[in-house]
């Protein structure tokens, strides 16, 4: 319990290596953060150094109030666990999900900051996340593995807020080499804290029509509180009225009919209404709508001439054809312009359009991979391109980028069995660092 009587328990969890010097500027900023947020429990894992004989630890960390941790239960759903991951291991998640209980989320020690939502059959998502380091690199620089690990070394910690026995929030915070870092709309540098407007909030896939009202409301509250320069929207259009995956399926068609989900015009009106609402509420924020695979559903629906068989959608689709043929605008924008004028602070990006902010690509949805192949975060991890994507509904933080989660219901009628979907947004800071913002109720 913090000093003001708030029942929320707060932790800072980081990692250090044997025979490695502490990043003193980073430590100073962590302590400023801890004071600002009234964090009473500071914990650090300890990892191997260059050699098995390394046995020296940076005493400054412990004299600053950190305690050593190897294994600890934070609440009934979150644990800290030292899985003896080697500090020089390039992908700290390799082989780990299979070794840990599916009933918990875990914070693991590593000099790389990673996040992985793992599949389970529970209705509560589970995740694995790593800490980053408070100490400087200590690797065998005469080996290729050591040099790679040195290049990928990240300063960071996990900030944990525990609401009760089951609900918690985690934020993985990455620092620069000079020890400064951002958290939400604050910057910590030189032991001081200042306001800093986020470059972007990247919302999880929205899918209007299948959106979870609580998740969407919470996410807009985050936008309201943090006031970013821009907000990125993925899969704003759900496409339930023209979904190709349900084509020819009697039961799905009947359900759409019962739920009044069969009219493209009505679906576009609903999307347009939300676009106008967001524009009016956040007139100073630039909205970027990434062209997503569900937007492409609409062009496929027209291209395959399916609309000819659906009288309720015929005129809408026929009216879109001239501008589609010109190829100058995304198909979703063309459809919405039939409803009304697009607000000036909304930009609909085409699939191949670049939008890099602080060196990070923001408009890449994630459904397309290299040279037009099927996209996946596993393949993106091998790209020499930093980007924040969506599409998979399964949040991940990997070496060269990040994938946000979803704002839909975590179980939809086409998702059966084990799942890894999670409510999670993303944030991009002014120094080019970024982080996931997972949340639960």
Secondary structure, DSSP 8 states (H G I E B T S, - for coil): --TT----EEEEEEEEETT--B-HHHHHHHHHHHHHTT--EEEEEEE--SSTT-----HHHHHTTEEE-SEEE-SSSEEEE-----TT-S-TTTTTGGGS-TT-EEEE--SS--EEEE-BSSSS-EEEEE--BSB-----TTSHHHHHHHHT--EEEEEEEE-SSS-EEEEEEEE-TTS-EEETTEEEETTEEEE---SEEE--B--TTSB-HHHHHHHHHHHHHH--SEEEE-S----TTS-GGGTT-HHHHHHHHHTT---HHHHHHHHHHHHHHHHHHTTTSEEEE---HHHHHHHHHHHTTGGGG-HHHHHHHHHHHHHHHHT-S-HHHHHHHTTS---TTEEE--TT---EETTEE-S--SSB-GGG-B--HHHHTTSS--EEE-SSSS-EEETTEEE--BSB-SS-TT--SSB---BEEEEE-TTS-EEEEE---
